[in-house]
Amino acid sequence: MNWISVKDRLPETRGIHLVCAVFFEDAGTLHVRTGYYDKTWYLDCCTNDYIVTHWMPLPSLPEE
């Protein structure tokens, strides 16, 4: 799976995705988080101080 830029497209349906985001106070560092998308991003942290730059669907679970 490859990262998808939010400039190229957003998820077609709401749900949980992996996201790459920049924190306002640390603009030079990308952070990987999980996020919920429903016409806007809600990240797994308690703040809206992140800008989502890329996303991808969650990978499949490993098989035993």
MOPAC internal coordinates of N, CA, C and O (Angstrom, degrees):
PM7 1SCF
backbone

  N    0.0000 0     0.00 0     0.00 0    0    0    0
  C    1.4489 1     0.00 0     0.00 0    1    0    0
  C    1.5191 1   110.24 1     0.00 0    2    1    0
  O    1.2310 1   120.94 1   -36.33 1    3    2    1
  N    1.2947 1   115.81 1   143.67 1    3    2    1
  C    1.4587 1   121.52 1   178.09 1    5    3    2
  C    1.5167 1   110.07 1  -112.84 1    6    5    3
  O    1.2310 1   121.24 1   -26.89 1    7    6    5
  N    1.3392 1   115.23 1   153.11 1    7    6    5
  C    1.4510 1   121.13 1   175.33 1    9    7    6
  C    1.5237 1   109.26 1   -68.39 1   10    9    7
  O    1.2310 1   120.49 1   -37.93 1   11   10    9
  N    1.3311 1   116.67 1   142.07 1   11   10    9
  C    1.4619 1   123.20 1   178.92 1   13   11   10
  C    1.5227 1   107.80 1  -112.22 1   14   13   11
  O    1.2310 1   120.52 1   -53.96 1   15   14   13
  N    1.3110 1   116.60 1   126.04 1   15   14   13
  C    1.4623 1   120.58 1   178.90 1   17   15   14
  C    1.5286 1   109.48 1   -71.25 1   18   17   15
  O    1.2310 1   120.51 1   -40.68 1   19   18   17
  N    1.3277 1   116.63 1   139.32 1   19   18   17
  C    1.4693 1   119.66 1   176.08 1   21   19   18
  C    1.5214 1   110.77 1   -66.76 1   22   21   19
  O    1.2310 1   120.21 1   162.81 1   23   22   21
  N    1.3365 1   117.20 1   -17.19 1   23   22   21
  C    1.4619 1   120.81 1   175.46 1   25   23   22
  C    1.5330 1   111.02 1   -73.11 1   26   25   23
  O    1.2310 1   120.70 1   151.89 1   27   26   25
  N    1.3443 1   116.26 1   -28.11 1   27   26   25
  C    1.4661 1   120.76 1  -179.24 1   29   27   26
  C    1.5228 1   111.57 1   -82.73 1   30   29   27
  O    1.2310 1   120.84 1   133.77 1   31   30   29
  N    1.3373 1   116.01 1   -46.23 1   31   30   29
  C    1.4708 1   119.98 1   177.95 1   33   31   30
  C    1.5183 1   110.30 1  -170.54 1   34   33   31
  O    1.2310 1   121.40 1   -18.40 1   35   34   33
  N    1.3254 1   114.92 1   161.60 1   35   34   33
  C    1.4597 1   123.01 1   176.61 1   37   35   34
  C    1.5209 1   108.24 1  -112.09 1   38   37   35
  O    1.2310 1   119.86 1   -15.88 1   39   38   37
  N    1.3224 1   117.87 1   164.12 1   39   38   37
  C    1.4671 1   119.24 1   178.02 1   41   39   38
  C    1.5279 1   111.16 1   -57.14 1   42   41   39
  O    1.2310 1   120.93 1   -35.74 1   43   42   41
  N    1.3274 1   115.83 1   144.26 1   43   42   41
  C    1.4637 1   120.75 1   179.56 1   45   43   42
  C    1.5269 1   112.40 1   -77.07 1   46   45   43
  O    1.2310 1   120.61 1   154.31 1   47   46   45
  N    1.3217 1   116.45 1   -25.69 1   47   46   45
  C    1.4592 1   120.57 1   179.81 1   49   47   46
  C    1.5185 1   109.45 1  -130.21 1   50   49   47
  O    1.2310 1   121.17 1   -23.20 1   51   50   49
  N    1.3208 1   115.38 1   156.80 1   51   50   49
  C    1.4598 1   118.83 1   178.21 1   53   51   50
  C    1.5222 1   108.92 1   -72.78 1   54   53   51
  O    1.2310 1   121.27 1   -24.93 1   55   54   53
  N    1.3164 1   115.17 1   155.07 1   55   54   53
  C    1.4544 1   119.96 1   179.35 1   57   55   54
  C    1.5103 1   111.67 1   154.68 1   58   57   55
  O    1.2310 1   121.46 1     5.14 1   59   58   57
  N    1.3295 1   114.81 1  -174.86 1   59   58   57
  C    1.4644 1   121.92 1  -177.23 1   61   59   58
  C    1.5268 1   109.19 1   -92.09 1   62   61   59
  O    1.2310 1   120.93 1   -44.05 1   63   62   61
  N    1.3275 1   115.82 1   135.95 1   63   62   61
  C    1.4546 1   123.10 1  -178.98 1   65   63   62
  C    1.5219 1   108.68 1  -140.16 1   66   65   63
  O    1.2310 1   120.28 1   -18.80 1   67   66   65
  N    1.3365 1   117.08 1   161.20 1   67   66   65
  C    1.4500 1   120.84 1   167.43 1   69   67   66
  C    1.5174 1   107.01 1   -80.35 1   70   69   67
  O    1.2310 1   120.23 1   -42.47 1   71   70   69
  N    1.3104 1   117.16 1   137.53 1   71   70   69
  C    1.4579 1   120.10 1   179.00 1   73   71   70
  C    1.5244 1   110.11 1  -130.13 1   74   73   71
  O    1.2310 1   121.25 1   -30.36 1   75   74   73
  N    1.3028 1   115.21 1   149.64 1   75   74   73
  C    1.4482 1   123.16 1   172.09 1   77   75   74
  C    1.5168 1   104.78 1  -110.09 1   78   77   75
  O    1.2310 1   120.42 1   -54.68 1   79   78   77
  N    1.3261 1   116.81 1   125.32 1   79   78   77
  C    1.4655 1   120.11 1  -172.66 1   81   79   78
  C    1.5174 1   110.58 1  -137.79 1   82   81   79
  O    1.2310 1   121.43 1   -25.34 1   83   82   81
  N    1.3143 1   114.86 1   154.66 1   83   82   81
  C    1.4566 1   122.76 1   176.47 1   85   83   82
  C    1.5192 1   107.68 1  -107.58 1   86   85   83
  O    1.2310 1   120.74 1   -48.92 1   87   86   85
  N    1.3321 1   116.20 1   131.08 1   87   86   85
  C    1.4588 1   122.47 1   176.44 1   89   87   86
  C    1.5218 1   108.09 1   -85.49 1   90   89   87
  O    1.2310 1   119.67 1   -47.78 1   91   90   89
  N    1.3295 1   118.23 1   132.22 1   91   90   89
  C    1.4597 1   122.55 1  -176.56 1   93   91   90
  C    1.5271 1   112.89 1   -50.24 1   94   93   91
  O    1.2310 1   120.18 1   138.54 1   95   94   93
  N    1.3287 1   117.27 1   -41.46 1   95   94   93
  C    1.4662 1   120.52 1  -174.55 1   97   95   94
  C    1.5210 1   112.62 1   -82.43 1   98   97   95
  O    1.2310 1   119.99 1   172.59 1   99   98   97
  N    1.3291 1   117.62 1    -7.41 1   99   98   97
  C    1.4666 1   121.69 1  -178.03 1  101   99   98
  C    1.5261 1   107.66 1  -138.08 1  102  101   99
  O    1.2310 1   120.86 1  -119.92 1  103  102  101
  N    1.3233 1   115.95 1    60.08 1  103  102  101
  C    1.4649 1   122.06 1  -169.84 1  105  103  102
  C    1.5214 1   114.02 1   -61.31 1  106  105  103
  O    1.2310 1   119.59 1   162.44 1  107  106  105
  N    1.3166 1   118.38 1   -17.56 1  107  106  105
  C    1.4582 1   120.36 1  -178.91 1  109  107  106
  C    1.5136 1   114.77 1   -86.16 1  110  109  107
  O    1.2310 1   119.52 1   174.66 1  111  110  109
  N    1.3234 1   118.52 1    -5.34 1  111  110  109
  C    1.4535 1   121.66 1  -174.95 1  113  111  110
  C    1.5231 1   110.95 1  -118.76 1  114  113  111
  O    1.2310 1   121.02 1   -49.89 1  115  114  113
  N    1.3305 1   115.66 1   130.11 1  115  114  113
  C    1.4631 1   120.43 1   174.57 1  117  115  114
  C    1.5188 1   108.98 1   -89.81 1  118  117  115
  O    1.2310 1   120.44 1   -39.79 1  119  118  117
  N    1.3147 1   116.77 1   140.21 1  119  118  117
  C    1.4542 1   123.04 1   179.34 1  121  119  118
  C    1.5265 1   108.30 1  -118.64 1  122  121  119
  O    1.2310 1   120.12 1   -41.06 1  123  122  121
  N    1.3232 1   117.38 1   138.94 1  123  122  121
  C    1.4573 1   121.29 1   175.52 1  125  123  122
  C    1.5176 1   107.77 1   -98.55 1  126  125  123
  O    1.2310 1   120.78 1   -52.47 1  127  126  125
  N    1.3081 1   116.11 1   127.53 1  127  126  125
  C    1.4612 1   123.57 1  -178.32 1  129  127  126
  C    1.5162 1   108.73 1  -137.76 1  130  129  127
  O    1.2310 1   121.00 1    -8.54 1  131  130  129
  N    1.3136 1   115.69 1   171.46 1  131  130  129
  C    1.4512 1   119.09 1   165.48 1  133  131  130
  C    1.5213 1   106.44 1   -99.84 1  134  133  131
  O    1.2310 1   121.22 1   -32.48 1  135  134  133
  N    1.3026 1   115.26 1   147.52 1  135  134  133
  C    1.4543 1   119.05 1  -178.76 1  137  135  134
  C    1.5135 1   110.43 1  -145.00 1  138  137  135
  O    1.2310 1   121.11 1   -27.70 1  139  138  137
  N    1.3128 1   115.47 1   152.30 1  139  138  137
  C    1.4544 1   122.19 1   177.53 1  141  139  138
  C    1.5146 1   107.72 1  -104.58 1  142  141  139
  O    1.2310 1   120.56 1   -50.22 1  143  142  141
  N    1.3278 1   116.53 1   129.78 1  143  142  141
  C    1.4633 1   120.29 1  -179.60 1  145  143  142
  C    1.5189 1   109.76 1  -109.49 1  146  145  143
  O    1.2310 1   120.36 1   -53.71 1  147  146  145
  N    1.3163 1   116.91 1   126.29 1  147  146  145
  C    1.4711 1   123.48 1   174.16 1  149  147  146
  C    1.5308 1   106.64 1  -149.67 1  150  149  147
  O    1.2310 1   120.66 1  -106.69 1  151  150  149
  N    1.3292 1   116.34 1    73.31 1  151  150  149
  C    1.4615 1   125.54 1  -174.89 1  153  151  150
  C    1.5234 1   112.52 1    68.69 1  154  153  151
  O    1.2310 1   119.65 1   171.66 1  155  154  153
  N    1.2975 1   118.28 1    -8.34 1  155  154  153
  C    1.4570 1   125.86 1   171.12 1  157  155  154
  C    1.5206 1   107.04 1  -153.93 1  158  157  155
  O    1.2310 1   119.88 1   -14.86 1  159  158  157
  N    1.3169 1   117.84 1   165.14 1  159  158  157
  C    1.4636 1   121.72 1  -178.55 1  161  159  158
  C    1.5218 1   110.82 1   -94.04 1  162  161  159
  O    1.2310 1   120.74 1   -42.61 1  163  162  161
  N    1.3213 1   116.19 1   137.39 1  163  162  161
  C    1.4613 1   124.22 1   171.50 1  165  163  162
  C    1.5197 1   105.83 1  -124.04 1  166  165  163
  O    1.2310 1   120.35 1   -64.78 1  167  166  165
  N    1.3407 1   116.94 1   115.22 1  167  166  165
  C    1.4529 1   119.88 1  -175.39 1  169  167  166
  C    1.5188 1   111.42 1   -90.14 1  170  169  167
  O    1.2310 1   121.24 1   -12.90 1  171  170  169
  N    1.3328 1   115.23 1   167.10 1  171  170  169
  C    1.4602 1   121.88 1  -176.44 1  173  171  170
  C    1.5172 1   113.12 1   -73.99 1  174  173  171
  O    1.2310 1   120.33 1   179.19 1  175  174  173
  N    1.3091 1   116.97 1    -0.81 1  175  174  173
  C    1.4622 1   120.24 1   177.68 1  177  175  174
  C    1.5266 1   109.03 1  -103.63 1  178  177  175
  O    1.2310 1   120.23 1    -7.51 1  179  178  177
  N    1.2726 1   117.17 1   172.49 1  179  178  177
  C    1.4700 1   121.53 1  -171.62 1  181  179  178
  C    1.5263 1   113.27 1   -92.61 1  182  181  179
  O    1.2310 1   119.80 1  -158.04 1  183  182  181
  N    1.2895 1   117.98 1    21.96 1  183  182  181
  C    1.4574 1   119.97 1  -176.13 1  185  183  182
  C    1.5204 1   110.28 1  -136.70 1  186  185  183
  O    1.2310 1   120.49 1   -24.78 1  187  186  185
  N    1.3018 1   116.68 1   155.22 1  187  186  185
  C    1.4578 1   121.86 1   174.85 1  189  187  186
  C    1.5233 1   110.31 1  -102.59 1  190  189  187
  O    1.2310 1   120.23 1  -157.58 1  191  190  189
  N    1.3285 1   117.16 1    22.42 1  191  190  189
  C    1.4549 1   121.86 1  -177.16 1  193  191  190
  C    1.5241 1   112.89 1   -85.06 1  194  193  191
  O    1.2310 1   119.93 1  -157.96 1  195  194  193
  N    1.3172 1   117.74 1    22.04 1  195  194  193
  C    1.4566 1   122.36 1   179.20 1  197  195  194
  C    1.5233 1   109.75 1  -116.59 1  198  197  195
  O    1.2310 1   120.57 1   -35.58 1  199  198  197
  N    1.3276 1   116.52 1   144.42 1  199  198  197
  C    1.4542 1   122.52 1   172.35 1  201  199  198
  C    1.5235 1   107.08 1  -111.67 1  202  201  199
  O    1.2310 1   120.10 1   -62.58 1  203  202  201
  N    1.3098 1   117.42 1   117.42 1  203  202  201
  C    1.4590 1   121.63 1   179.25 1  205  203  202
  C    1.5250 1   108.22 1   -74.53 1  206  205  203
  O    1.2310 1   120.54 1   -52.25 1  207  206  205
  N    1.3407 1   116.58 1   127.75 1  207  206  205
  C    1.4592 1   121.26 1   179.31 1  209  207  206
  C    1.5273 1   111.99 1  -107.22 1  210  209  207
  O    1.2310 1   120.37 1   146.45 1  211  210  209
  N    1.3467 1   116.89 1   -33.55 1  211  210  209
  C    1.4578 1   122.34 1  -177.41 1  213  211  210
  C    1.5253 1   109.50 1  -143.90 1  214  213  211
  O    1.2310 1   120.72 1   -20.54 1  215  214  213
  N    1.3227 1   116.22 1   159.46 1  215  214  213
  C    1.4585 1   121.14 1   178.70 1  217  215  214
  C    1.5260 1   108.77 1  -150.20 1  218  217  215
  O    1.2310 1   120.88 1   -15.46 1  219  218  217
  N    1.3273 1   115.91 1   164.54 1  219  218  217
  C    1.4620 1   122.38 1   172.65 1  221  219  218
  C    1.5260 1   108.35 1  -155.93 1  222  221  219
  O    1.2310 1   120.31 1   -25.80 1  223  222  221
  N    1.3387 1   117.01 1   154.20 1  223  222  221
  C    1.4649 1   119.33 1   175.69 1  225  223  222
  C    1.5235 1   109.75 1   -62.95 1  226  225  223
  O    1.2310 1   120.47 1   -24.97 1  227  226  225
  N    1.3161 1   116.71 1   155.03 1  227  226  225
  C    1.4615 1   120.05 1   174.67 1  229  227  226
  C    1.5208 1   109.00 1   -64.65 1  230  229  227
  O    1.2310 1   120.04 1   -38.64 1  231  230  229
  N    1.3289 1   117.53 1   141.36 1  231  230  229
  C    1.4596 1   119.48 1   178.02 1  233  231  230
  C    1.5306 1   110.50 1   -70.83 1  234  233  231
  O    1.2310 1   121.14 1   -17.03 1  235  234  233
  N    1.3177 1   115.43 1   162.97 1  235  234  233
  C    1.4667 1   120.30 1   175.08 1  237  235  234
  C    1.5133 1   110.04 1   -67.36 1  238  237  235
  O    1.2310 1   120.53 1   -28.53 1  239  238  237
  N    1.3153 1   116.60 1   151.47 1  239  238  237
  C    1.4621 1   120.67 1   176.22 1  241  239  238
  C    1.5312 1   110.11 1   -68.79 1  242  241  239
  O    1.2310 1   119.98 1   -30.46 1  243  242  241
  N    1.3230 1   117.64 1   149.54 1  243  242  241
  C    1.4654 1   119.27 1   179.21 1  245  243  242
  C    1.5221 1   111.20 1   -68.58 1  246  245  243
  O    1.2310 1   121.29 1   -30.32 1  247  246  245
  N    1.3151 1   115.14 1   149.68 1  247  246  245
  C    1.4566 1   120.03 1   176.07 1  249  247  246
  C    1.5138 1   108.34 1   -94.18 1  250  249  247
  O    1.2310 1   120.98 1   -34.88 1  251  250  249
  N    1.3284 1   115.72 1   145.12 1  251  250  249
  C    1.4685 1   119.08 1   179.78 1  253  251  250
  C    1.5089 1   110.56 1   -85.56 1  254  253  251
  O    1.2310 1   120.10 1   180.00 1  255  254  253

